[in-house]
């Protein structure tokens, strides 16, 4: 994606979260785009919200765990 497409995608994911604040996938969508934009702190916050809403065994749960683990490393590396 180029910058314009990423900006549009971010707005779409934000809108999706507003429409469906109870869905873990809405927060994971935002985590995805924030990660693509190298905004790791924000991505980690959103994926943690997704995990708070999801239950083990839910569709996407393992994806959320993997994203959280990856982002945790990226955030800690950026602090060093």
Secondary structure, DSSP 8 states (H G I E B T S, - for coil): --HHHHHHHHHHHHHHHHHTTT-HHHHHHHHHHHHHTT-HHHHHHHHHHHHHH--TTSTTHHHHHHHHHHHHHHHHHHH-
